[in-house]
Each structure stands twice: as C-alpha cells, then as structure tokens.
Amino acid sequence: MRWAWATLVVLAAVGCKRGRIEDIDRPPEEVPTQLGCLPGTIEMGATPPGGFDLWCARADATGSYVRHGPARAWWPDGRRRSVGFYANGLKTGHWWTWNGDGKLESEGDYLDDLPSGYWIHYRDDGVISEEGPMENGEREGLWVVWETGSSIPTQGLFVGGQREGTWIEYNADGKAVRERTFRRGREISRRDF
C-alpha cells in the first residue's frame, strides 16, 4: 500500500492534465477523401454521405481483407465518430471518439484491440471528467475523477477495473475534504475532514 500513497503524492505534486478540449492536441477537423493507406493496402468503405466508415485494408494469408492502417467513422448525420489506426484487424495506437452531438468523448491508446495506456474521458462541456491508465481493457492504477458538475477531483487506485484502497477528494484549493476506502469496488468506509 506504500507504493499507492507514493503514487498519489507524485500525481498531486505534478498536477493532472485537466483542462478544456482547446488545450489538448486533437486530430484534424476535415473529412478525408484519401486516408493515405500504407503500401500493400487499399482504401475501403466511403465517407458521408455515401457511407459512414472509411479504412485501409490488406489481404491476409487466406485472401480475406483485414483492417490495416488509418480508419475514420462518422455518425449518420455526418459528424465524426472515431479516428484511429488498425494493425492486422486490431485497434492499435491512439484513438479519438466523439458522441452523437459531435463532442469529443474520449481519447486513449489501444494495444491488440484493448484499451491500454493513458485514457481521458470528457464531459459535454469539454472539461475532462476522468483520466488514468488502462491495461488489457480495464482501469488499472491511479485515476483522477471529477464528479458531474463538480470541480472537486477524486483520486485513487483501480485494481482489475474496480476501485481499491483509499480514494481522496479535494476541494478547489487543493485541500483534502473526504477520504473513502474501497475493497473490490465496494465502499467500506468514509471520513470527512
């Protein structure tokens, strides 16, 4: 448990990446007509209004085509839905997703089709709602969460996708205001300061 407290102290010292969408690098706004597929791959699908999915593909050993290279998807109304990259049919690298209203919803890395690496989720107003590492498709490690409508961050550990150990909530001045303890995702104690 000592390492958990050390991790919390480090995050508090260096700060979080919380901010508005405008402060964060984003993919280009334009709808591509050509993805710039890698040599040995072909572009498949179509952009709006003719289609809602565009990707690069290559033939595998059986002659079937698998997604390989850049990919884009759109909602039925033509707004962006996702931007990312495939390797041998599996999502890989950094991906961005948008909700049906056209607002950036999340961004993070994939490895072998599973969220792995650092992930950020956004509220509809463009402010980060939560951020932290993913491993094999589950939250794992130190996460920072801002409850809906709150500027008070909560931070703590996820183990196997569930809250574990001590979670601390802070006020706008950076002072701890509440401590909650979790075991396998269930809250077992709460203390206000």
C-alpha positions in Angstrom: 0.0 0.0 0.0 3.1 2.2 0.5 3.5 2.5 -3.3 -0.1 3.6 -3.7 0.5 6.6 -1.4 3.7 7.5 -3.2 1.8 7.4 -6.5 -0.9 9.7 -5.1 1.8 12.2 -3.8 3.5 12.2 -7.2 0.3 12.9 -9.0 -0.6 15.7 -6.6 2.8 17.2 -7.0 3.0 17.3 -10.8 -0.7 18.0 -11.3 -3.3 16.5 -13.6 -3.9 17.1 -17.3 -7.4 18.5 -16.5 -8.5 21.3 -18.9 -10.7 22.3 -21.8 -10.6 20.5 -25.1 -9.0 23.5 -26.8 -5.9 22.9 -24.6 -5.4 19.3 -25.9 -4.0 18.2 -29.3 -6.8 16.8 -31.5 -6.9 15.2 -34.9 -7.8 17.3 -37.9 -11.4 18.5 -38.5 -11.7 17.8 -42.2 -13.3 14.7 -43.6 -10.5 12.9 -45.6 -11.2 11.7 -49.1 -8.0 9.7 -49.1 -6.6 8.1 -45.9 -3.0 7.7 -47.2 -3.1 4.0 -46.9 0.2 2.2 -46.4 1.9 0.4 -49.3 0.3 -3.0 -49.8 -3.1 -1.8 -48.5 -6.2 -0.4 -50.2 -8.8 2.1 -49.1 -12.3 0.6 -48.4 -15.6 2.0 -47.3 -16.9 5.5 -48.0 -17.2 8.9 -46.4 -20.5 10.7 -45.8 -23.0 11.0 -47.4 -22.3 7.7 -49.3 -21.0 5.8 -46.2 -20.0 6.1 -42.6 -16.8 4.1 -42.4 -13.5 4.5 -44.2 -10.5 2.3 -43.6 -7.4 0.8 -45.1 -7.2 -2.9 -45.5 -4.7 -5.6 -46.6 -5.2 -9.2 -47.7 -4.3 -11.8 -45.1 -2.9 -15.3 -45.9 -6.4 -16.6 -46.7 -7.2 -13.8 -49.1 -9.6 -12.1 -46.8 -9.2 -8.4 -46.2 -8.4 -7.1 -42.7 -8.3 -3.6 -41.5 -4.7 -2.3 -41.5 -3.8 1.4 -41.3 -5.8 4.6 -40.7 -9.5 4.5 -40.1 -12.3 7.0 -39.8 -16.0 6.6 -38.9 -19.0 9.0 -38.8 -22.4 9.2 -37.3 -25.4 9.0 -39.7 -25.7 12.8 -39.7 -22.1 13.1 -40.9 -20.4 14.1 -37.7 -17.1 12.4 -36.7 -17.5 9.3 -34.6 -13.9 7.9 -34.4 -10.4 8.3 -35.7 -7.7 5.8 -35.2 -5.4 3.1 -36.6 -5.6 -0.7 -37.1 -2.8 -3.3 -37.3 -3.8 -6.7 -38.7 -7.5 -6.1 -37.9 -7.0 -4.9 -34.3 -7.2 -1.4 -33.0 -3.8 0.0 -32.1 -2.3 3.3 -31.2 -4.1 6.5 -30.2 -7.9 6.7 -30.9 -10.4 9.6 -30.5 -14.1 9.1 -30.2 -17.0 11.7 -30.4 -20.5 11.4 -29.2 -23.6 11.9 -31.4 -23.6 15.6 -30.6 -20.1 16.0 -32.1 -18.4 16.5 -28.8 -15.1 14.8 -28.0 -15.9 11.9 -25.7 -12.7 10.1 -25.1 -9.1 9.5 -26.3 -6.6 6.9 -25.5 -4.4 4.1 -26.7 -5.2 0.6 -27.8 -3.0 -2.4 -27.9 -4.3 -5.6 -29.6 -7.8 -4.2 -29.7 -8.0 -3.5 -26.0 -7.7 -0.1 -24.3 -4.2 0.0 -22.9 -2.3 3.1 -21.8 -3.4 6.5 -20.7 -7.1 7.4 -21.3 -9.0 10.7 -21.0 -12.8 11.0 -20.9 -14.6 14.3 -21.4 -17.9 15.8 -20.3 -20.2 17.5 -22.8 -18.8 20.9 -21.8 -15.3 19.8 -23.0 -13.8 19.5 -19.5 -12.1 16.3 -18.5 -14.3 14.0 -16.4 -11.8 11.3 -15.7 -8.3 10.2 -16.6 -5.9 7.4 -15.9 -4.2 4.2 -17.2 -5.9 1.2 -18.8 -4.4 -2.2 -19.0 -5.9 -5.1 -21.0 -9.2 -3.2 -21.3 -9.6 -2.4 -17.6 -8.8 0.6 -15.5 -5.6 -0.2 -13.6 -3.6 2.2 -11.4 -4.1 5.8 -10.4 -7.2 7.5 -11.8 -8.5 11.1 -11.2 -12.2 11.6 -11.5 -14.3 14.8 -11.4 -17.9 14.0 -10.5 -20.6 15.6 -12.8 -20.9 19.3 -12.1 -18.1 19.3 -9.6 -14.7 20.9 -9.6 -13.5 18.6 -6.8 -11.3 15.8 -8.1 -11.2 12.4 -6.5 -8.2 10.3 -7.0 -7.4 6.7 -6.1 -6.4 3.3 -7.5 -8.2 0.8 -9.7 -7.2 -2.8 -9.5 -8.7 -5.2 -12.0 -11.2 -2.5 -13.1 -12.5 -1.9 -9.6 -11.8 0.9 -7.1 -9.4 -0.3 -4.4 -7.9 1.2 -1.3 -8.1 4.8 -0.2 -9.7 7.5 -2.5 -9.3 11.1 -1.6 -11.5 14.0 -2.7 -10.0 17.5 -2.9 -11.6 21.0 -3.0 -10.8 23.8 -5.4 -7.9 24.9 -3.2 -6.3 21.5 -3.3 -7.1 20.5 0.3 -8.3 17.0 1.0 -12.0 17.1 2.1 -13.1 13.4 2.1 -11.4 10.0 2.3 -13.2 6.8 1.2 -11.9 3.3 1.3 -12.9 0.6 -1.2 -12.4 -3.2 -1.3 -13.1 -4.9 -4.7 -15.1 -1.9 -5.8 -17.3 -1.6 -2.7 -17.1 1.4 -0.4 -16.3 0.1 3.1 -15.6 3.4 5.0 -15.9 7.2 4.6 -14.4 10.0 6.5 -14.9 13.8 6.0 -12.1 16.2 7.1 
